[in-house]
Each structure stands twice: as C-alpha cells, then as structure tokens.
Amino acid sequence: DRHGIPVTIQDEMTAVNNFNALTAANHSCDLMYTWDGTLLTTIMGLDTTDIPEGQTLYDFVNEKMNEEYDLQLLGKIGVNNTYVIGVTQEVVDTYHPETISDLVPVAGELVFGAEHKFFDEEGLIRYKPMCKEYGLEFKDGKSIDLNLKYSAIANGEIDVTEIYATDGQRMANDLVLLEDDKGFFPEYNLALLVRNDLFEEYKD
C-alpha cells in the first residue's frame, strides 16, 4: 500500500515446501517469514556444532543462504521462539530438576508428550535426537494433538513436554522450565528470507 506493488499472500505451507517454492527455478514466491533455527536444522541439516566459534547462528545462516541459495535474511524481527523443556510442578516437587540433564536418572518414571511435529523425522531438533543427546529414556513418548497438549498436562497424562519460549500457556499450566544445559536447542529468531533478485527487480 506504500509502493503500489501488488502482493499475493499464499496459503500456509510447511517450512520445507515454502523454501522450495522460494528457491525453485520457476519460483512461486519471493519472500517468506521463517526462523534462522529452522533454516539451520530443517533446511540445511546442520546443528549448532557446525557454527564457527565466535559467529552467531543468525549470521552463519544468513551467510550460507547468500552463498548457497542467493537469498538473504532481513533484520531480526525481535522474537526468539526456541524450544524449551517444561515439567509439571509435581515433577519439580518430587525430583527437583533444574536442568534437562537432571531428568536422566528419573526419566523412566516420566511420560514425555508433545505435538506430532516434535516426533517427526524431518529436522534434527526433535524428540529422538534430544533423547540421544541427553541420554534420556522416558517411560513413554506420546505424540499429542497441539490443541490437546495442555489438557493432557492438566489431567496428569504427561509429565514433561516441549514448548515454545513465547508460549503464554505454560504459565497457566504451572510448567517449570528447565535449563538446556547442553545447548541442544538453537535460537529461533524470526526474520524475512528474501530472494536477492527481488532488490534488483524493485530497485526503483
């Protein structure tokens, strides 16, 4: 509305499908909103150990997007929506964990539940890689519809879950957040990912 440029807003897509639409030879979109952590793990198949010392995740991802895909991230929008592991107050009162590693000796007594996406095989920041990294063996791992997750917590069906850092429902459900002491979960800074040729096309 400021520059007279017609904009088409497409239907919601998965991160992979949206990225493919952005990078295809006959691309169907010019820019997308995404998370730098998603680009690192789901798109490039890397993790935080691949980032050179002294370089931020955002800068590393932006560099790779420019070099390998002719794309660039615009400035951070100001939201870091990384994953956080939360446990019920009952778990805290019983076992007193402060870090994710503190769950290792008691995981066999606990049920982990999260939405379906956290259990899929697409991406490195998921249930199985997390359990492998920390050496966690939960009594059960339940894949739950996102809309039912907090009901399952309230009903005592699950003891441990993953949530997004910005999720306000964690407070309503008295979840206690544990420190990611091994740094398994990367930052997830929201930003626009843009084709570089867009700037040339609309330079005027």
PEQUI-V829919 format. One record per run of one state. SS is the DSSP state (hx for helix, st for strand, lp for the rest). FROM is the first residue (numbers start at 1). LEN is the number of residues. If there is no record, write none. Layout:
ss:SS from:FROM len:LEN
ss:SS from:FROM len:LEN
This chain:
ss:lp from:1 len:14
ss:hx from:15 len:9
ss:lp from:24 len:7
ss:st from:31 len:5
ss:hx from:36 len:8
ss:lp from:44 len:4
ss:hx from:48 len:3
ss:lp from:51 len:6
ss:hx from:57 len:13
ss:lp from:70 len:1
ss:st from:71 len:3
ss:lp from:74 len:6
ss:st from:80 len:1
ss:lp from:81 len:2
ss:st from:83 len:5
ss:lp from:88 len:1
ss:hx from:89 len:7
ss:lp from:96 len:3
ss:st from:99 len:1
ss:hx from:100 len:10
ss:lp from:110 len:1
ss:st from:111 len:5
ss:hx from:116 len:4
ss:lp from:120 len:7
ss:hx from:127 len:8
ss:lp from:135 len:5
ss:st from:140 len:5
ss:lp from:145 len:1
ss:hx from:146 len:9
ss:lp from:155 len:5
ss:st from:160 len:5
ss:lp from:165 len:4
ss:hx from:169 len:4
ss:lp from:173 len:3
ss:st from:176 len:2
ss:lp from:178 len:1
ss:st from:179 len:1
ss:lp from:180 len:9
ss:st from:189 len:7
ss:lp from:196 len:1
ss:hx from:197 len:5
ss:lp from:202 len:3
